[in-house]
Amino acid sequence: MPGLVYDRPCIPIVVDLKRKEALHVRLPIVVLIVVITYCSILVAPAWSQSSSADTQQGTAAGAGMGAASAAATILYFPFKAAFAIGGGIVGGLAYVFSGFSEPTAKSIWIPSMYGTYVITPEHLTGDRPVRFLGVAAESEGMPTAPAATN
């Protein structure tokens, strides 16, 4: 209509695009902060765990082993966590597509989700094995004998 006059100018859509761009810039930073916080929460207990056989505790060599185990955990944990998450997803799919067969799913879940997540000084000295692939507990690993039929 020719007689209408708008008293407010139209707000351009660019404002919404700037907000979306700001979100795309901030999201990786927030994710990075969450991951660093999560890793620091996991590494702190590793530093506090020590065996009674640790004779290097309180020495420079002990501090070096602690720092080395922390650095190794920071490098190792993301790969193990990604492997475990992937195994959980694949195991869940195997569970569904195998007709809800729990042994089939566990054959994927146990090796992927069990195992070592935190590298300790004992792992670095060879006192404890680093198990990327998990091993079932002895009670779970024992095959059950089929019932005898007469």
Secondary structure, 3 states (H helix, E strand, C coil): CCCCCCCCCCCCCHHHHHHHHHHHHHHHHHHHHHHHHHHHHHHHHHHHCCCCCCCCCCCHHHHHHHHHHHHHHHHHHHHHHHHHHHHHHHHHHHHHHCCCCHHHHHHHHHHHHCCCCCCCHHHHHCCCCCCCCCCCCHHHHCCCCCCCCC
